[in-house]
């Protein structure tokens, strides 16, 4: 079983494969140069979200690209 965690908002999401939710959030905050409070505010306001999907070896995607 694999797990992908996506963080961000429509049109700009970062994806983390087979990591914990906490690790993914920490890496997202670092990569986006945010403070924890800013990230928390983004989640609370509904501007961004964290999604977790478990899958065996395939999943659906609207668009995938390399950063």
C-alpha positions in Angstrom: 0.0 0.0 0.0 1.2 3.5 -0.9 0.1 6.8 0.4 0.3 10.2 -1.2 -0.3 13.4 0.7 -1.1 16.5 -1.2 -0.9 20.0 0.3 -1.9 23.3 -1.1 -4.7 24.8 -3.1 -6.3 24.2 -6.5 -3.7 24.8 -9.2 -0.6 24.6 -6.9 -0.2 21.5 -4.8 2.9 19.7 -3.5 2.7 15.9 -3.2 4.6 13.7 -0.8 4.8 9.9 -1.4 5.0 7.4 1.5 5.7 9.9 4.2 3.9 10.8 7.4 1.4 13.7 7.5 3.6 15.6 9.9 6.7 15.2 7.8 4.8 16.3 4.7 3.5 19.4 6.4 7.0 20.3 7.7 8.5 19.9 4.3 5.7 22.0 2.7 6.1 24.8 5.2 9.9 24.8 4.6 9.5 24.7 0.8 7.0 27.5 0.7 9.0 29.6 3.3 6.0 29.8 5.6 5.7 30.1 9.4 3.6 27.4 11.1 1.0 30.1 12.1 0.6 31.1 8.4 0.1 27.5 7.4 -2.5 27.0 10.1 -4.3 30.2 9.0 -4.4 28.9 5.4 -6.0 25.6 6.6 -8.5 27.4 8.9 -9.6 29.8 6.2 -10.0 27.0 3.7 -7.5 28.6 1.4 -5.4 25.4 1.4 -5.9 21.8 2.5 -4.2 18.5 3.2 -5.4 15.4 1.5 -4.3 11.8 2.0 -4.9 9.1 -0.5 -3.9 5.4 -0.1 -3.5 3.3 -3.2 -1.8 0.1 -4.4 -0.1 1.0 -7.6 -2.3 3.5 -9.4 -4.5 6.6 -8.7 -6.4 9.2 -10.7 -4.9 12.6 -11.3 -6.2 15.7 -13.1 -2.6 16.9 -13.9 0.9 15.8 -12.8 4.1 17.8 -13.5 7.6 18.1 -12.1 8.5 21.1 -10.0 
